Amino acid sequence: MAIIPISKNTTLNQSARLPGAVECKRFSTQVLKWFDKHGRKHLPWQQCPDAYSVWVSEIMLQQTQVATVIPYYEKFMARFPAVEDLAAADQDEVLRLWSGLGYYARGRNLHKAARLVCSEYSGRIPSAIDELVALPGVGRSTAGAIRSLAFGKVASILDGNVKRVLCRHFAVDGWYGQASVQQYLWRISDVLTPVKRTGPFNQAMMDLGATLCTRSSPRCDSCPLKKSCKALASGTPTQWPHKRIRAEKPLRKTLMLLLEDSEGHVKLERRPATGIWGGLWCFPQFEQMNDLLSYARKNGEFENAQVVSWSEFTHTFSHFQLVITPVHIRLNLNRVSSVQEIDSSVWVSEGATPGGLPAPVTRLLNTLRESLV
C-alpha cells in the first residue's frame, strides 16, 4: 500500500493514507520477532520495570543516549529508590545527581512531578495517558512508554528513534518537528501499535532506532523491515528523515568570575529557578569587566589582588552558543567556607558543592584546583 508523502508545507488532512490492517500486522510481527532475538533486555531499568523506574529512565533518555544515562540512572535510583524518596528530597540534592546529564529542566520537573504523585495519587504513578501528561515534564510519548512498559497497557509512542524508523520506512517527507508531519507520524504509530505485546513492541521500536536505524550509518542489512522500507528501496535511506533548515546559532558572551579567597574558598551563586541552568550553582556572571571588578571589591580585600583572564571557550546549548571568559581573582582575605546555611550564594572549599553544577562550572573548578596543586 502506497503512503502519500507529506511535503514540508503540506497541511495534514484525512486524505493522508495509513498502512492497512495486513501491513500493520506484518510490520509488528517482524519487529517483535526481531526484538525477541536481538532486542535490548538487560538495561538497568528493565530488570524491575515498575512505573517509577520506567518513568525515571524515560525522562533521562530524552535527548540523551543509553550509554550516558546508565551511570546516572544507577546513582539516582540508589539514592532515590522510590518516588517517595525523590519527593522528600531537596532540589539541590536532586540536581547534584543530575549534574553533567544536561537539560536540567528534566531533573527539576521530575522532582516536581514526584511531589505531585505523592500529594495527588498517594505515591502511585497513574497509568492513564491524560493523568500522566499532566505531570511536569511528561509528554505524550513518555506517557505512552510508561503506560505500555510498566503497566502492559496499550499506548503508542513517538520518540526520536521511532520517528526516524517511521520516516524512513514510509518515506515521509518534511521535517518531523513540523506539526502536520508529527501528527501524521502519530497516526501511523497508532495504527501500527499492536493490542497484544504493546510494551515489547514499543521497546523494539526504540531499540531499532537506537541500534540499527541510526542517524548517519543505518545497518539496513540487519533490519527486520528492510524488505518493505521505502527509504532503503530508494537507495539513499539517510535522506530521511528530512532535516530542518537551521539558522546559525547566535553567540552570547559572558564573563565568569572565579573569585577565590586566601584559603582557596570559591564563591558560587544559585541561578534563578527558571532559564538556563535553572536552580544550579554557578560562578557569578557579568557582561562587563567593570561590573565584575566592582562585585569582587565588595567581597573582600582587593588591594594587590591578582586578576587573570583565562582563555575563552564555547559551551553549546540547543538554541545558542555561550562564549565564556573565566576571570580568576584571588582576594587577600579568608572567607570562612560554609555550605550548611545556603541561600543564594556561598563560599565553598575544595571538594564541597552546595548542589548541582553546570558542566562548564565543574570543568573550571577542576582546572582551578589542579592549578593549586
N, C-alpha and C positions, 0 to 999 in steps of 0.2 A: 504494500500500500504506500503510495507516494505521500510524502509530507510537504505541504506548501511552505517554503521558506519565508520568513518574515524579514524584510529589509529593515535598515536602521530607522527608517521614517514611517514604517507601516504601523497603523493603529490596529490593535488586536480586535478581531470580530469573530463571529460564530462560523465564518467560512474556513477558518484555520482548522485543517483536518488533524485528527488524532489517530494513533495506531488502533486498529480494531482488536477485538477480543482474542482472535487467534494469534496475532502478532504479539500482543501483551503476554499471553500465556507462554509463548515460545521464548520471549525475552526473559521473563522471570525464571523460567525453568533453567535456561542456560546460565544465568547469573548465579542462581542458588547451587547448581551443580558445581560450578567453578569454586564458589565460596566453601562448600563442604570439603573440597580437596586442598584449596590454596589460600583461603581467607585467613586473616589475622585473628587468632583466638587466644593469644597469650599476653595481651596487653594488660597492664595492672588493673585497670578499671573493668576488665572483662571477667576477672576472677571472682568478683562478688557484685554482679551487676544490679545493685539496688538503685532506687531512684536518685539517691544522693550522690553516689559515686559516678553514675552516668551523667548527672547534671554538672558536677564539678568538672569532669573530663571534657564534656562538650563545650563548656564555657572556655576552658583553657585552650581547646583545639581550634577555637575561632581565630583564623588568620595566623595560626602557629602550627608547625609540623610536629608529628608524633614524637620524634626523637628528642626534640627540645622540651616537649611537655612532660615526658615521663619523670625526670628527676624532680621537677616542681610539683607534680601531682603527688608523688610519693611523700615528699616532705610535708605538703599541705595536708594530706589525709592522715599522716602520722600525728600532726598537731591538732587537726580538727576532724576526728573520725566520724562525727555525726553532725547533723545540721544544727542541733542544739549547741554543740561546742563552737561552731562557727558564729552562731547568733550571739553567743555570750562574749565573744572576743572583742578586743579593742581594735578599731580600724587600723591603727598603726601596726599592730602585730600582723594583721591580715596582709597589709601592703608590704611589710617587711618580707614575708614569704613569697610575695608576688614579684619582688624586685628582680629585674632582669628579664622577666617574661614579656614585658611591654603591654601596650594597650590597657593601661591601669584602670580605666573605667570599668573593665570587666571585673576586676577584683572588688572595686567599690560596690558595683551593682550586685555581685554575688553575695557580699556581706549584707547589703540592704535586703535582698530577697530572702536570705536565711532568717533574718529577724521577722520578716513578714510571714514566712511559712510557720514560724513558731507562734506568732501572735494571732494569725488568722486561721491556721489549719492545725493547730496543736502539734506542730512538728512533723506533720505528714505531708509530704510533697504531693500535690494533686496530680491526677492523670488526665484531666480534661484539657483539651487544647486551649480553650478560652481562659481557663484559670492559670495555665502555665504561662501564656503570653502576657498575662497581667503582671507577672513577676518582673522586677527590674532586670534588664539585660537578656531576657529570654524572648527570642523571635520565633517565628512560625516554624522554621526548620529545626531549631534547637528543641522546641516543644515537641515536634514530631519524633525526634530522636529519643527524647526521654520517654514519651508515651509508648513507643514501639520497642525500644531496647530494654527498658526497665519494667514495663507493665505488660508487654506482649500484646498490646492493642494496636489496631490498625491506624496508621498515620503515615503520610508521605513526608519526605524530606527534600531539601534542595540547598545543600551547602555548596561550597565552591567546587569540590571534587565531583559531585553529582551533576552540577551544571555543565562541567566540562564533558563528562561522559555523554549526557543527553545532547548537547550541542553538536558533538562530533557524530554520534550515531545517527541522528536525524538531520544532520547538516542544517542546523538552524542558523539563519543569517541574523546579523545585528549583534550589538553588544548586549550581553546578558544582564547588565545592570539597568538597561532601559526598561521602563515599566511594562510596556507591551510585550517585550520578549520574555521578561521574567514571568509575567502572567501566563504566557503560553507554555513555558517550561514547567510551571506548577501544574498546569492541566495535563501535560504529558506525564509528569511524575505521579499525579493522582491516579491516572488510568493504568499505569504500569505496576503500581504497588499492589502486591497480592494480598488477599484477605488472610491466607494462611502463611505462616512463617514471615510475617511482616518485619520483625526485628532482624532476623538473619539477612533478609533481602536488603534492608536499608544499610546494614553494616557492610554487606557485599558491595553495594554501590559506592560507598565511601572508600572501601578498600581498592576497588577497581581504579578509581580516580587517583588514589594515592600511590599505588604500586605499579599499575600498567598504563593507564591512560593519563600519563603525566603531561605537564605543560609543554615541555620542549622536546622530549625524546620518548614518545609513546612506544611501548612494547607491543605493537599491534599483532605480531605473530603469536603471542601468548594469550591474546584476548578472547574470551568466550563469545564475543559478539562480532568477531571480525567478518563473518560471512554476510552480515546484514548491515554493517556500518557504512553509511553513505560517505563519510569523510574519507575513510580508507579506500573506498571504491573510486574516489576522485583522484587518488594518487598523491594528494597533499593534505593529509589529515591535520597537520598543525595549523592549517588556515582557519580552523575552528577551535575554540570559539573566536569570533571576530573581536579584535581588540578595540578598546576605547581609544579615541584620539585624545591624547593627554596634552594639556598645555604644560610648558616647563614649570616646574615647581618654583615658586617665589623664594627668594632668600631673605632671611631675617638675621639680624646680628644682635649679640648680647655680650656684655662683659660679666664674667662670673668672678666674684670676689672670694678668694681663698684666704680668709682672714684668720691668722694664727697668733696665739699669744706666746709669751716667752717660755711656756712649759709644753707647747705643742698641742694645746686645745684648739679646736677649729669651730668656727661659727656656722651654724646651719639654721635655715628658716623653713617653716612649713609653707608649702604652696597653697593657694586658695583651693577650696573643695572642688570647684569645677574648673574646666580648662585643662591645658597641657600640664601633665604631671600632677593632676589634682590630688591634694592630700598627702603628697610625698614631701620628703625633706630635701632641701636643695641649698646650694650656696646662694647668697644674696646676688641678685642680678640687676644690672644697670645698662642704660643706653649710652650714658655719657661718663667719661672718666672723672670729671669734676664731681658728679654725684657720688660716684664710687669712693673717691677720696674723702669727701665730706662725711659719708657714712662711717668710714674707717676711723676718722678722727673722733667721732662720737663714742667709739667703742673702746678707747684706751689711749695710753701714752703713744703719741705718733712721732715724736721727735726722734730723728735718726733711724726711723723705721725703713726697712728695705722694701721698695716697691718694684716688683719684677713682673713684666708681662710675658707669659709663656706663648708658645706657638699656637695659633688658632687652629681649630679643627671643626668639621661639619658633622652635625647629627641630623639624620633624615627622619622626618615624620611623614605621615601619609599624604599631607597636603602642602607641606613646605619644608625647606631646609633651614636649620638653625646653625649659623656660624658662631662658634663660641670662642671668645678670647679669655683665657684664665688670667687673672691678675693676683699674684701672691704677695701678701703683705704680712710681715711678722712684727707684731707690736712689742713694746718694751714693758709688758705688764702680764701678770699671771691672772687669767680669768678662771677661777675655780670651776672645773667641769662638773656638771650635774645633768643627768638625764632622768632624774627622779621627779622633778617638777617641771613638766613640759608645758609650754604654752605655744606661742607662735615662733619662738626662736630658742636656741640652746647652744651652749659650748660643749663640745664632745671631745673626749680623749681618744687616743688610738684604740681602735677595735670596738668602740661603742657606737651604736646607732640608735636614734630615738624611734625609728620606724622605717618605712620603705624609702629607698633611694633610687632616683633615675640612673640609668646606665652611665651617662656621662659623669655624674657626680661620683659614683663608685670608682670609675676609671681615674678621675682626678685625685680622689682621696688616696687611692693606691699609689699613684705617682708621687704624691706629696710625702707619704710615709716612706716610700723607697728612697726618696732624696735625703731623708733624715738619718738613714742607716749608716 
